Amino acid sequence: MIGARSGLRLVQDRIATLRRAVVTEVEDRNRLIYHVLRGGVVISVGVLLFGFVLLAATGGEVPDHSIAPRSLIGQLSRFSPDGYLSLGVLVLIFTPVVRVFLSVLSFIDERDSKYALMTAIVLVNLITSLLVLA
Amino acid sequence: MDLLTALVLLAVAAFLAGVAGSYLGIGGGVFLIPFMTLALGLSIKIAIATSLIGVIATSSGAASVYVRDHLTNLRLAMFLEVASTLGAILGAFFGLLVPEFYLYITFGLVVLYAASTMARVRETARQRAYRTGEESPLSKRLGLSSVYFDQEDQGVYRYRVERPVAGFGVSAVAGVFSGLLGIGGGFIKVPAMNMLMRVPMKAAVATSNFMIGVTAAASASIYYSEGLVNPSYGAMVIIGVFTGTYLGSHLMEKAKASNVRFAFALFLAGLGLAMIVRLAFTGVPL
């Protein structure tokens, strides 16, 4: 007969092993996606804060309309706060697109053709909507 | 109300929407849109565009934590995103054409529905557990079944995904609502995944949270190109949501949340009614 303490340890070991199996199975791809998603939001917040600093420095009005992507570069090179606020928003919109693109690559890498195809369809949908933007 | 006060209030609202959104697996748009239209007096189309930005921020902030902690079913998410992104594009074009009056009504009804789904009781460990029986052939071919680790009771749960085709259809509908109303559509997807597809609640919340960012990105760029995204509002929402999701996603993983959910459900029901009642008192263009 086993004591309560060693029984508990047995259960804990079992859970730890299972958990490790779960973790290693999906580790790499999950880590990458985590960094892309988090990184995108962090960059976006950084650009927005920079925009607000410029706004405070120039003492301009808070912008009430977005800058179209094609005229964005001119705005950015002139350090206009409007341009950087729009850029921050655009970076955020692009973050999921980058994530999906990396997922296509990772499914191709795993030779998982079904999922590579499905992810590619999602990417095409996203690019279609971005073409409206451009 | 002057613009600066409005911006600060919006950031605070976005923070709360971020907490609630990541905690409940919804985008937070169901809170933000009533706030922007009723409290700040913005036009509903501007509110929808701004809310979509908030949805992407909620999804990217919260979902990243869930993905790292292996709550998200990535395959299931990719499968359903095929439907939801298509729906979102259609929804966004439709949303640009529809008069505001109908957006108010639809939004009010959708939010009332969301309140009713959220009032439901949470599952027990027994319900999470693996069900025996035949796995759906499509689900098997796509390898949708998965495992997740639940911090609440330290259990590893294996689950299979049932009725993939029905789930696919529901995701398309959720995508249309997302593009049309500027919400994540999580309150449609989470119950669908949980009750229809038999995905455990926490995995469903995490997977939904992961999906809504991609869905919202598809329609957000359409609203942006129409000049409906106001970068100042967008910035406030992103910053507010970013901080809010950080808190919300940490709460969710350890949560026993039935009381909180019920409170939110009541709150949501109030917002939905307020949107509909507003129509009776103010002149929204038909």
Interface residues (C-beta under 8 A of the other chain):
Chain A: I15 L18 R19 V22 V23 V26 R29 N30 R31 I33 Y34 H35 L37 R38 G40 V41 S44 V45 L48 L49 G51 F52 V62 P63 D64 H65 S66 I67 A68 D82 L85 S86 G88 V89 L90 L92 I93 F94 T95 P96 V97 R99 V100 S103 K114 Y115 M118 T119 I121 V122 N125 L126 T128 S129 L130 V132 L133
Chain B: L3 L4 L7 I53 I56 A57 S59 S60 G61 A63 S64 V65 V67 R68 H70 T72 L74 R75 M78 F79 E81 V82 T85 L86 A88 I89 A92 R141 L142 V147 Y148 F149 Q154 G155 V156 G213 V214 A216 A217 A218 S219 A220 S221 I222 Y224 S225 G227 V229 N230 P231 S232 G234 A235 I238 I239 F242
